[in-house]
Amino acid sequence: MNKILILCVIVLGVMMTSVVAEEQKTYTFTEVKTAVFNVPGNVHNFLTSEVEKTKAYQKESWADMKKQTAQNWAQLKSLFTKKN
């Protein structure tokens, strides 16, 4: 019984540690050339989209800030006005 258990543990250990070699991808010259020539366009598109996302976030953030400022002023004014 112990021999079978030890054998199973060893077999499982070997199976878990064995690595299956993946096939290496080779790149052709035209693939590399295309990728290199596309870098400036990709960077430009990325930066443009990030700027647009930032502008949208800032617009929303400023709208929230204006709303909070108005509420804060209303609360401050209510502290100094007489209530009848």
C-alpha positions in Angstrom: 0.0 0.0 0.0 2.8 2.4 1.0 4.7 1.5 -2.2 1.8 2.4 -4.4 1.2 5.6 -2.6 4.8 6.6 -2.9 4.8 5.7 -6.6 1.7 7.8 -7.2 3.3 10.8 -5.4 6.4 10.4 -7.5 4.5 10.1 -10.8 2.3 13.1 -9.9 5.4 15.1 -9.0 7.1 14.3 -12.3 3.9 15.1 -14.2 3.4 18.4 -12.5 7.0 19.6 -12.9 7.4 18.6 -16.6 7.3 21.5 -18.9 5.9 21.3 -22.4 8.1 23.2 -24.8 6.1 25.7 -26.8 6.9 26.1 -30.4 9.0 29.2 -31.0 7.5 31.8 -33.3 9.8 33.2 -35.9 9.2 36.6 -37.3 9.9 37.5 -40.9 11.6 40.7 -42.0 8.4 42.1 -43.4 6.5 41.5 -40.1 9.3 43.3 -38.2 9.4 46.1 -40.7 5.6 46.6 -40.5 5.6 46.5 -36.7 8.4 49.1 -36.5 6.7 51.4 -39.1 3.4 51.2 -37.1 4.9 52.3 -33.8 4.6 56.1 -34.3 0.9 55.7 -35.4 0.2 53.4 -32.5 1.8 55.8 -30.0 -0.1 58.7 -31.5 -3.4 56.8 -31.3 -2.7 55.8 -27.7 -1.8 59.3 -26.6 -4.8 60.8 -28.3 -7.2 58.4 -26.6 -5.6 59.0 -23.2 -5.9 62.8 -23.7 -9.6 62.4 -24.6 -10.2 60.2 -21.6 -8.4 62.7 -19.3 -10.5 65.6 -20.7 -13.7 63.6 -20.1 -12.7 62.8 -16.5 -11.7 66.3 -15.8 -14.9 67.7 -17.2 -16.9 65.4 -15.0 -14.7 66.1 -12.0 -15.0 69.9 -12.4 -18.8 69.6 -12.7 -18.9 67.6 -9.4 -16.6 70.2 -7.8 -18.8 73.1 -8.8 -21.8 71.3 -7.4 -20.0 70.7 -4.1 -18.8 74.3 -3.9 -22.3 75.6 -4.4 -23.6 73.3 -1.6 -20.7 74.4 0.7 -21.5 78.1 0.1 -25.2 77.5 0.8 -24.3 75.8 4.1 -22.0 78.6 5.1 -24.6 81.3 4.2 -27.2 79.4 6.3 -25.0 79.6 9.3 -24.9 83.4 9.2 -28.6 84.1 8.3 -31.2 84.6 11.0 -33.9 82.0 11.2 -37.4 83.3 12.3 
